Amino acid sequence: MVINDKEVKKIEAYACPRDFRTGKRTRMRDWRVTVQFVDGHVWNDGGHGTRKAALAYAQRYAQ
């Protein structure tokens, strides 16, 4: 996959930690995404409501 003319090695989306007392996520918009490029550069972003939204955002805007 190529994003912004850079070859992508790996894309990961993950949820922020849960509150240990309640078992619920601490915020409503807590999905983060990490894009690792072949050249070693890493791009991170957070604050997404769903995993799908985080991945879609990364595929459009990763730098």
C-alpha positions as CSV (number, residue, x, y, z in Angstrom):
1,M,0.0,0.0,0.0
2,V,1.2,3.5,-0.7
3,I,0.0,6.6,1.2
4,N,1.2,10.1,0.1
5,D,3.8,8.5,-2.2
6,K,5.3,6.5,0.6
7,E,5.3,2.7,0.8
8,V,3.5,1.4,4.0
9,K,4.9,-1.5,6.0
10,K,2.1,-1.8,8.6
11,I,-1.1,-0.1,9.8
12,E,-2.5,-0.8,13.2
13,A,-5.6,0.5,15.0
14,Y,-6.1,0.0,18.7
15,A,-8.3,1.2,21.5
16,C,-7.0,3.2,24.4
17,P,-6.9,1.4,27.8
18,R,-10.1,0.7,29.7
19,D,-10.9,1.9,33.2
20,F,-10.0,-1.0,35.5
21,R,-12.9,-0.2,38.0
22,T,-15.7,-0.1,35.5
23,G,-14.3,-2.1,32.5
24,K,-15.4,0.7,30.2
25,R,-13.3,2.8,28.0
26,T,-12.4,6.1,29.6
27,R,-13.5,8.3,26.6
28,M,-16.0,7.9,23.8
29,R,-13.5,8.7,21.1
30,D,-10.5,6.6,22.0
31,W,-9.4,4.7,18.9
32,R,-5.8,5.4,17.9
33,V,-4.0,4.4,14.6
34,T,-0.3,3.9,13.9
35,V,1.2,3.8,10.4
36,Q,4.7,2.4,9.9
37,F,6.4,3.2,6.6
38,V,9.1,1.1,5.0
39,D,11.6,3.9,5.5
40,G,11.2,3.7,9.3
41,H,9.0,6.8,9.7
42,V,6.0,6.3,12.0
43,W,2.8,8.4,12.0
44,N,0.3,8.3,14.9
45,D,-3.2,9.8,15.3
46,G,-5.9,9.4,17.8
47,G,-9.4,10.5,18.9
48,H,-11.4,8.5,16.5
49,G,-14.8,7.0,17.5
50,T,-14.4,3.6,15.8
51,R,-11.7,1.4,14.5
52,K,-13.0,1.7,11.0
53,A,-12.9,5.5,11.2
54,A,-9.3,5.5,12.5
55,L,-8.2,3.2,9.6
56,A,-10.0,5.3,7.0
57,Y,-8.4,8.5,8.3
58,A,-4.9,7.0,8.2
59,Q,-5.4,5.8,4.6
60,R,-6.2,9.4,3.6
61,Y,-3.9,11.5,5.7
62,A,-0.9,9.6,7.0
63,Q,2.3,11.6,6.4
